[in-house]
Amino acid sequence: MYVTCDLYDAHGEALGVLPAALRHFGGRLAFHGPAQTVKTHEVNTCVRELANSPGEGRVMVVDGGGSDRRALMGDMLAAAAARNGWAGAVIFGAVRDVAELRQLDLGIMALARTPARCLRSGEGEVGCPITIGGVRINPGDMIVADEDGVIVAPPGLI
């Protein structure tokens, strides 16, 4: 298992550190895997499609624009992601059904919680470079999350 603080001590500025405002909502407090990126705003169509596809130990990293108005993941999508082998999700936005999320064997970090569900149709993009808190995240970058936060490493660094 990776430890974010130890990785930062070893690699320093070669790593990106995501905003400290991200909080744990899932049952796993430590998780890691290659990033699968999503860019969307208050619409979870792409998140739903990924949750229902093979995760293969990857981490869904969702740039929801920091919106806390509508949840991009709830209990049903998180349960699907856990069943399909996703290691976790890092959502720069909101989640819902937080009591249920805590029961799942899935790492989930997000900025906020809200009872409001997302919009059900609209645009989104999967597999594109995204930027969260000034940190660029490319598909395939290594995501490591634990109780100290989330780091992003280029492929092959760790």
Secondary structure as the mmCIF struct_conf table of DSSP 4:
data_model
#
loop_
_struct_conf.conf_type_id
_struct_conf.id
_struct_conf.beg_label_comp_id
_struct_conf.beg_label_asym_id
_struct_conf.beg_label_seq_id
_struct_conf.end_label_comp_id
_struct_conf.end_label_asym_id
_struct_conf.end_label_seq_id
HELX_RH_AL_P HELX_RH_AL_P1 THR A 4 HIS A 11
HELX_RH_3T_P HELX_RH_3T_P1 GLY A 12 ALA A 14
BEND BEND1 LEU A 15 LEU A 15
STRN STRN1 GLY A 16 VAL A 17
TURN_TY1_P TURN_TY1_P1 ALA A 20 ALA A 21
STRN STRN2 ARG A 23 HIS A 24
BEND BEND2 GLY A 26 GLY A 27
STRN STRN3 ARG A 28 ARG A 28
BEND BEND3 LEU A 29 ALA A 30
STRN STRN4 PHE A 31 THR A 40
BEND BEND4 HIS A 41 GLU A 42
STRN STRN5 VAL A 43 VAL A 43
HELX_RH_AL_P HELX_RH_AL_P2 THR A 45 ALA A 51
TURN_TY1_P TURN_TY1_P2 ASN A 52 ASN A 52
BEND BEND5 SER A 53 SER A 53
TURN_TY1_P TURN_TY1_P3 GLU A 56 GLY A 57
STRN STRN6 VAL A 59 ASP A 63
TURN_TY1_P TURN_TY1_P4 GLY A 65 GLY A 66
BEND BEND6 ARG A 69 ARG A 70
STRN STRN7 ALA A 71 MET A 73
HELX_RH_AL_P HELX_RH_AL_P3 ASP A 75 ARG A 83
TURN_TY1_P TURN_TY1_P5 ASN A 84 GLY A 85
STRN STRN8 GLY A 88 VAL A 95
HELX_RH_AL_P HELX_RH_AL_P4 VAL A 98 LEU A 101
TURN_TY1_P TURN_TY1_P6 ARG A 102 GLN A 103
BEND BEND7 LEU A 104 LEU A 106
STRN STRN9 GLY A 107 ARG A 113
BEND BEND8 PRO A 115 PRO A 115
HELX_LH_PP_P HELX_LH_PP_P1 ALA A 116 ALA A 116
STRN STRN10 ARG A 117 ARG A 117
HELX_LH_PP_P HELX_LH_PP_P2 CYS A 118 CYS A 118
STRN STRN11 LEU A 119 LEU A 119
BEND BEND9 ARG A 120 SER A 121
STRN STRN12 GLY A 124 VAL A 126
BEND BEND10 GLY A 127 GLY A 127
STRN STRN13 ILE A 130 ILE A 132
TURN_TY1_P TURN_TY1_P7 GLY A 133 GLY A 134
STRN STRN14 VAL A 135 ILE A 137
TURN_TY1_P TURN_TY1_P8 PRO A 139 GLY A 140
STRN STRN15 MET A 142 ASP A 146
TURN_TY1_P TURN_TY1_P9 GLU A 147 ASP A 148
STRN STRN16 GLY A 149 ALA A 153
TURN_TY1_P TURN_TY1_P10 PRO A 155 GLY A 156
#
